[in-house]
Structures are given as C-alpha cells and as structure tokens.
C-alpha cells in the first residue's frame, strides 16, 4: 500500500463519517453500536473498504428519508440484524479457529505416526 492509497482511504472514511453524522440522532446511535459490534466480531470484509458499513448507511439514509424510525429499519433486535448481515461472512475468529484446528490435527497425526 502506498501513500496515495492511504490518503485515498482516509478521504473515503471521512466522507463515510460525514454521511453518518448527517443521519438523525437515533440512526447515528444505532449505527455506532453496530459499528462497535462489527469491529469486535471482525468480519473480514469490514477491512476491505467500507462496503458493509456503507451499505448500512445507504439503508439508514433511505429509512430516514422515508420517515421511518431506525428500529423500523433494523427490527427491534439490532444484534440479530447485525448477525444476519454477516452470517455468511468469514470472521477473524473463524480464521483463528481454523488455524487452531489445523495445528491440533497435525499434533494428533504426529502422535498417531509415533504409535506405529
């Protein structure tokens, strides 16, 4: 990644943040909580641009424009809404678990080979 990519990424992020700040207060609160959740859960796509987060802002902008409250857009269970958005996404936790499983399998195979 060169300096231009970094600068462009920062510009995109600032524009994204400006869009969030333009949302009604209830939408901003829910968005920020969702963002925290996604940063904790770590869907891999989250680090690839702002695709998932931009999609949420798009959805929220449409909801706000049509006069809906944020919970009318997400449903009352916001955590379930978030989980549904990333249900088919690979997370960093998934990647870590796969590496642990592979290491365990190697250890088990080595033990089985020694018994032969």
C-alpha positions in Angstrom: 0.0 0.0 0.0 1.5 3.3 -1.0 0.9 6.8 0.5 -1.7 7.6 -2.2 -3.8 4.6 -1.2 -3.6 5.6 2.5 -4.6 9.2 1.7 -7.5 8.0 -0.5 -8.6 5.6 2.2 -8.7 8.4 4.7 -10.7 10.6 2.4 -13.2 7.8 1.8 -13.5 7.2 5.6 -14.0 10.9 6.3 -16.8 11.1 3.7 -18.4 8.0 5.2 -18.2 9.5 8.7 -19.8 12.7 7.4 -22.7 10.7 6.0 -23.2 9.0 9.4 -23.2 12.4 11.1 -25.9 13.7 8.7 -28.3 10.9 9.8 -30.9 11.6 12.5 -29.7 11.1 16.1 -31.4 7.7 16.6 -29.9 6.3 13.5 -26.4 7.6 14.5 -26.7 5.9 17.9 -27.7 2.5 16.4 -25.1 2.8 13.6 -22.3 3.5 16.1 -23.3 0.4 18.2 -23.5 -1.7 15.1 -20.0 -0.5 14.1 -18.6 -1.4 17.5 -20.1 -4.8 17.2 -18.7 -5.4 13.8 -15.2 -4.2 14.9 -15.4 -6.7 17.8 -16.8 -9.6 15.7 -14.4 -8.9 12.9 -16.0 -9.8 9.6 -13.1 -10.0 7.1 -14.9 -7.8 4.6 -15.0 -5.0 7.0 -11.4 -4.2 6.4 -11.9 -4.2 2.6 -13.1 -0.7 2.1 -16.3 0.4 3.8 -18.6 -1.9 1.8 -20.7 -3.3 4.7 -20.7 -0.1 6.6 -21.6 2.0 3.5 -24.4 -0.4 2.8 -25.8 0.2 6.3 -25.6 3.9 5.8 -27.4 3.6 2.5 -30.1 1.7 4.2 -30.3 4.1 7.0 -30.4 7.1 4.7 -33.3 5.5 2.8 -35.2 4.8 6.1 -34.7 8.3 7.4 -35.8 9.8 4.1 -39.0 7.8 4.2 -39.7 8.9 7.8 -39.1 5.6 9.4 -37.6 5.2 12.8 -34.3 3.3 13.0 -35.9 0.2 14.7 -38.4 0.1 11.8 -35.5 -0.5 9.5 -33.4 -2.9 11.6 -36.2 -4.5 13.7 -36.2 -4.4 17.5 -33.4 -6.9 17.8 -30.4 -5.0 16.4 -27.9 -7.7 17.3 -29.9 -10.3 15.3 -30.0 -7.8 12.4 -26.2 -7.5 12.6 -25.7 -11.2 12.8 -27.9 -11.7 9.8 -25.9 -9.2 7.8 -22.7 -11.2 8.4 -24.0 -14.7 8.7 -22.2 -15.9 5.5 -19.1 -13.8 6.2 -15.8 -15.2 7.4 -14.6 -13.6 10.6 -11.2 -13.3 12.1 -12.4 -15.6 14.8 -13.2 -18.2 12.1 -9.8 -17.9 10.6 -8.2 -18.2 14.1 -10.3 -21.3 14.9 -9.3 -22.9 11.6 -5.6 -22.4 12.3 -6.1 -23.9 15.8 -7.9 -26.9 14.4 -5.2 -27.4 11.8 -2.5 -27.3 14.4 -4.4 -29.8 16.6 -4.9 -32.1 13.6 -1.2 -32.0 12.9 -0.4 -32.8 16.5 -2.8 -35.7 16.6 -1.4 -37.1 13.3 2.2 -36.9 14.7 1.1 -38.7 17.8 -0.6 -41.4 15.7 2.5 -41.8 13.5 4.7 -42.2 16.6 2.5 -45.1 17.8 3.0 -47.0 14.6 
